[in-house]
């Protein structure tokens, strides 16, 4: 059993040395609840797509990696994600970062197909890193509520 007299000073010391929570300084992008839900669903699918791409590449299936990238993340995916109606509520920088991600995904799809022929996996992985760099940049700069 803990001795309450000793426990309280230790607890107080721990609380006093715990840094305060940092304020979230990312730009808040306000949008209607249904659009928030739509955007979150898109982001979850993007993350799942990146996972599927990595898994396909790990097993040497570059054609599947390319197909997933183009259909789910690339420029070909814009209509299925409802990009045109989502773009209207995004600030210009967020919209530009999203477009850069979709373009990078289309470039990655080409690199993945080429890796299937020339086995230059490093080039394909670097192209995939360009995709996720856009994800990181957007999530670091913006938040929705």
N, C-alpha and C positions, 0 to 999 in steps of 0.2 A: 504494500500500500504506500502511495506517495504521501509524503509529509506536506500538508497544505502550506505551511509557513515557508518551506523551501521552494515549492512549485510556483507560487505567485511571483517572487522576484525574478525567477528564470523566465517565466512567461512574459513579464513586463520587459525584460531585457531583449528578448527575441522580437517582440513587437516594436520596440524602440529602434532596433537595428534593421528592420525590414524596410527596404526602400518603398516609397509610395508608388502606387500604380501610375504608370506613365499615361499621360493623356494621348488619345488616339488623334494624331494631327493630320491624318489622311483627309483629303477633301471628301466631304459628305455629298453623295449624289442622291438627291431625293427623287423618288419615283413612286407611282402608285403600287400598292401591295401586290397586285397580280403581276405587274412587271418585275417587281423584286423577286417573286417566286419563279418567274420565267428565267430571269437572269441567273439565279442560283442553280436552277435545273441545268441551264447551259454550262455553267462553270463545273458542275459535278460531271456532266458528260464529257467536257473537255479533259478533266483529270482522268476519267476512265479511259478516254481515247489515248492519252499519253501512256497510260499503263499498258494498254493493248499493243501499242506501237513498240514499247520496250520489250514486251514479252515476245512479240513476233520477231523482232531483231535478234533477241537472245537465242531463238531457235533457228535463225538463219532464213526466216521467211520474210524477205525484204519486200516482196510483192504485196503481202498482206499489210505490212507496215505502211507502205505507200498508199494503199487503198484507204485504210483507216484514216491516215493523215489528211488525205484530200477530201474524203467524204464527210468527215466529222469535224475537221479543224480548218481545212484549206478554203480557198476562195469558193470552191464548189459547195461549201456547207452554209453559205450565208443565208440562202433562202430557207433552208430547213431550220435554222436557228432563229428566224424572224428578225434578222439583223436590221432590216429597213425600219421597222417600227421601234426597235430598241434604240437605234442611233439617235433618234430625236430627243431622247431624255438624257443622253450622255454629254458631258462637257467635251469640247473639241479635243483636248489632250487624251481623254479616255477613248474617244472614238478613234483617234489616230493610232493609239497603242493597240487597240483591238484589230484594226485593219492591218497593222504591221504583223501581228500574230498570225492572222489568216494568210497573209502573203508568205510569211516565213514557213508556215505549214505546207503550202503548195511547193515552195522551193525544196523543203525537206522531202516531200513525196518523190520529187525527181531524183534527189540524192540517194534515197532508199532504193529506187529502181536501178540506178547506176551501180549501187553497191552489190546488187544481185548479179551484176555482170562482172565488175572489176574487183569486187571484194574489198573496196576501200571503205571499211567500216568507220574509220576515224572521220572521214569527210561527212558521212551520214550522221554520226553522233554529234558532230559540231553543228550541223544544220538543225538537228533536233534541239540542241542547246539554244539556238537562236529563237526557236519557238517558245521555249519555256522562259527565256529571258524577258519576253514580252509579258508573259503571265506574271512573273515576279515584279516587273516594273508597274504594271497596272494595279496589282494587289498592294503594292507599297505606297501608291499615290492616292488610291480611291477606296471608298467604302460605300456600301448602301445600307439603308436602315429599314 
